[in-house]
C-alpha cells in the first residue's frame, strides 16, 4: 500500500488551483508522515519523494513545508534543537557507517 507521500509524488497536480492539497487534515497527515519517515525509514528515500512532489505538485510541497514549520517551536534553544536532531540522526549515521564499512 502506498503512503500519502508516495501517492503525492507520483500524481500530477490536479485541476485544483496550483495543485494544493486543500484539505488541512491531508496536509497534516503528509507532514506527520514526513516526520515519522525521517526517523523510521531511509532519509534519502524521503528526500527523493519530497523532490518528486516538488516537481509534480509544488504547492502541495509548500503546504507540507508550512505544516512542518508550524510544528517547530521557535522558542526552543539552539542547544535543545541540536540535541533533538542529533538523537534523530545519530542512529542513521551509525547505520550508514556500518553499511559502508566505516566505524560505527
N, C-alpha and C positions, 0 to 999 in steps of 0.2 A: 504494500500500500504506500502510495506516495505521500510525502508530507506536504503541508501547505506551502512551504518554501520551494520544494521541488516542483510543485504544481505551478507556482507563480513564475519560476524560472523557465518553464517550457511552454507557457501560454502567452501568446502575443497580447498586447494591450487590447482590451475590449473597446466597444464603441463609446463607452463612458468617457467623459472628459479627461484627457491626459492619462488614462489607464490607472486612475487612483483605485485603491481598494474599496473606498466608500464606507463600508460597514466598520465602525470603530472596534467592534468585537473581533473582527477578522484582522484588523491592524494589530491589536493587542496580542492575538494568538500568534501572528507571524513574528512579532518582536520577542515574545516569550520563547517561541521555538528557537529563534536565533540564539537567545541567551542560554538555553539548555544545550543546543548543538555545540557551542564553543567549549563547553565543559565536558560533554559526553562523547563527541564524535570527532572526526578529523577536521581541525580548523581550516585546512586547505580546501576541503570539500565545501565548507560553509562559504569561504571566500569565493570559490567558483560559482556557487549558487547565487550569491548576492551580486556578483559581477553579471551573471546572465539575467537576473531580474532587472538590474540597472539598464541593460541593453534592450530588453523586451518591454519593460514597464518602469521607466524612470520615476514616474510619480508614485508608484507603489513602493519603490525603494526609498523615496523621500518620506513616505508615510511611516515605513518601518523604522527608519533612522530617527524620525521625530519621536516616535513612541519609545525607542530605546533611550533617547536623550532625556525624556521625561522620567525615566526610571533612575537616573543618576542623581545623587544628592549633591548639589553644588556646594553645600557647606561641609562636606566630608573633607578631612585634611588630606593633603598630598600623600603623607606617610600612610594613612589608612587605606587610601585608594591604591597605592603601590603594593601594600601588603595583600590586599584583596586580589589584585591582578596576578601577583606572584603566586598566590595559593591556587589560582585557576590554571596558570600556565606552567608551573613547575612540573607537575606530573607529565604534561605533554612533552616538555623539553627532555625529561629523562627517557620517555618512550622513544622519541626520535633518536636520541643518543644511542640507545640500545639497538635500535633498528639499523643504524648506520655504523655500528661498531665503535662508537665513541664511549667516553666514560659516562657511567650512569650516576 
